[in-house]
């Protein structure tokens, strides 16, 4: 059959902005609370009221139970429901941790201006669970009670899709257990690092490798699994989750020059973690020595799936957070009369924590951009009443 393309009419009007489907009015939300009631809630209260958080948390436990590898099954279940960070037990005294801190500074992994209590806060053996932990810093993504469970549950679904596609289309026998467990376990130091404070905010990750606050949980969990002597396959997945695909690209005339810096960065994370765990990364089966350097050997598809599936944060942070944070501040000030001091303190922290935990940042964002300000405002007022 021959298809005839329609010739465009230059005089025809331009289509204008596309009208997307609306869904906010169909949402089944919990009964509204007053702002005072919201301010009085604990992180546990917010999590238990949230269908989104409870669904994600229970899904993680179900995924853990479905893993065929018994070691991964036990590890993932522990990380979700009864987490403990044990590698610091090698350094029981303040003096021990001071010496380790100084060594990490000398090697370029920590910043000299920080303090051991900043990079290793107390409570490593008694942290919260995935039910209440936020997923990121206060201005990043899924920054609310239970945000960690939401992030990880979504990432595992993404990993399952990647794994199925590589298996079915390309015929590569990737193992599903590894990325599913790795994506959950990789995040679990956050239950310790993101400790809730009385004003509805929380402690954030300390500076570590590359002098930034993105990667502390990455090197800590790599060290933790080294310390526990888990197999090198899952340990490598811990270190590879963040930076494996990092690329610097430039032009040389008409040629694209690609520098895969991620391979060096993953090796760097492993080196840092090996110091914390007091192991040799080469003997552990993680790195190789080439020309006097420690380098990352080629990794398998399971590690690439782990890295690729840890990538929902740009949408959540660069879109949902970017727009819903100022939107909620506008609602808090305009509809609830919050002062500038309130907007920088507990009243607003609790307000945004509650709205995000009950609805989700992405759902609120999609209502805002699809249906407009008024529809998003009405949705929020169905959660928190004046």
C-alpha positions, -999 to 999 in steps of 0.1 A, spaced: 0 0 0 13 34 -9 11 62 17 7 97 5 22 124 27 0 154 32 16 186 19 17 212 48 -2 244 43 22 273 53 -9 294 60 -24 270 85 -23 282 121 4 268 144 -9 241 168 1 258 200 7 241 233 -5 205 234 -33 197 258 -23 168 280 -47 145 298 -57 155 333 -57 131 362 -56 150 395 -94 149 402 -93 111 400 -66 107 427 -78 89 459 -60 108 486 -60 104 524 -83 126 544 -70 162 547 -51 173 578 -47 208 591 -13 224 589 -9 222 627 -16 185 625 9 181 597 36 200 616 31 177 646 36 145 625 68 124 629 85 109 599 70 76 609 35 91 610 39 105 575 53 72 561 25 51 576 -2 75 562 13 72 527 0 46 503 29 54 480 56 49 506 40 17 521 36 2 486 72 9 477 85 -5 510 64 -37 508 75 -41 472 111 -40 482 105 -67 508 88 -88 481 116 -83 457 141 -93 484 121 -125 491 121 -133 454 159 -134 449 173 -168 442 207 -161 458 202 -167 495 230 -144 505 216 -115 484 181 -123 498 192 -120 534 214 -89 527 187 -70 509 160 -78 535 184 -67 563 192 -34 545 155 -26 541 141 -36 575 169 -39 600 200 -21 587 234 -18 604 266 -3 592 293 -25 607 327 -16 590 332 12 616 334 -15 643 370 -19 631 376 15 646 360 15 680 377 45 696 378 82 687 416 78 683 411 50 658 387 70 638 410 101 639 438 80 625 416 66 598 403 101 590 439 114 587 448 86 564 418 92 541 428 129 540 464 120 531 451 99 502 428 126 490 395 109 498 384 132 526 386 170 532 410 181 559 386 209 570 360 183 581 360 162 612 356 124 619 322 130 635 310 146 603 321 119 579 310 91 604 280 104 624 269 84 655 242 57 653 257 35 626 244 3 644 209 17 651 197 37 620 162 41 607 147 19 580 138 24 544 102 32 555 112 66 569 145 75 553 146 103 527 163 95 494 186 125 491 197 159 503 169 183 511 171 200 477 177 169 455 151 142 449 124 122 467 134 143 497 106 132 521 99 103 546 100 71 527 116 87 497 144 61 498 119 32 494 102 50 465 135 57 447 148 21 451 115 4 442 113 24 409 150 18 401 146 -20 406 116 -20 382 138 -2 357 166 -27 362 142 -56 356 131 -41 323 167 -36 312 176 -72 322 146 -86 304 153 -67 272 190 -77 271 181 -113 277 152 -115 252 164 -93 224 202 -98 225 203 -133 240 227 -122 268 221 -143 300 222 -115 325 214 -124 361 184 -105 376 194 -110 412 225 -88 411 211 -55 399 179 -59 419 198 -65 451 226 -40 442 203 -11 436 187 -16 471 219 -23 490 238 5 473 216 31 490 214 18 525 240 39 542 215 68 537 194 54 565 223 62 588 236 94 571 202 111 567 192 114 603 161 134 610 163 166 630 136 182 651 128 209 625 118 184 598 152 185 580 179 159 582 217 155 583 232 153 548 261 133 533 296 145 542 322 154 516 343 124 505 357 115 471 361 144 446 353 167 476 316 165 470 285 152 489 271 128 463 292 98 469 297 91 506 271 63 506 287 48 475 321 43 491 307 34 525 285 6 512 314 -7 490 335 -8 522 307 -24 541 304 -53 517 341 -57 515 343 -58 553 315 -85 553 334 -104 525 305 -105 501 314 -118 466 333 -94 443 304 -93 418 280 -74 442 308 -54 457 317 -41 423 281 -32 416 282 -10 447 310 11 433 298 11 397 263 24 404 272 61 402 298 69 377 304 39 354 291 57 324 305 91 331 318 106 299 338 137 289 334 144 252 351 170 230 356 178 193 389 174 174 379 190 141 350 168 130 359 139 152 343 133 186 368 125 213 354 104 241 371 101 275 354 75 296 362 91 330 337 68 347 360 38 346 387 57 365 362 70 390 348 36 398 383 24 404 389 54 427 357 46 447 370 11 452 404 23 463 388 46 489 364 18 502 393 -6 504 411 17 528 380 19 550 376 -19 549 413 -26 552 415 -50 522 435 -53 491 412 -45 461 433 -66 437 433 -97 459 395 -91 464 391 -94 426 379 -59 420 408 -41 404 439 -50 383 474 -36 383 485 -22 350 516 -2 344 519 7 381 482 18 384 451 2 398 425 0 370 390 -13 366 388 -44 344 359 -48 320 326 -53 339 296 -74 329 261 -63 318 247 -67 353 269 -38 364 259 -17 335 222 -24 343 228 -14 379 243 19 367 217 26 341 188 19 364 202 42 391 193 71 368 158 82 376 171 110 397 176 136 369 138 135 362 129 137 398 155 163 407 159 183 375 122 184 368 99 175 397 120 190 425 129 221 404 93 231 400 74 217 430 97 231 456 90 268 447 54 259 440 49 246 475 66 276 490 41 298 471 12 278 484 26 278 520 30 315 520 -2 324 500 -27 299 514 -13 292 548 3 325 556 38 312 564 63 339 572 98 340 558 111 324 590 84 297 587 94 290 551 130 284 563 120 262 593 98 235 606 64 246 593 74 245 557 97 215 561 68 195 575 44 208 549 65 198 519 76 165 535 39 156 540 27 166 505 56 148 488 53 117 509 16 114 502 15 123 466 51 119 453 72 147 437 67 134 402 29 131 404 27 167 418 50 179 390 29 163 363 -3 178 377 14 212 377 27 211 341 -2 192 326 -31 208 344 -17 241 356 -12 259 389 -48 259 400 -52 222 397 -20 215 415 -30 240 443 -64 222 447 -47 189 449 -24 201 477 -54 216 496 -70 181 494 -41 169 515 -36 199 539 -67 220 547 -67 256 558 
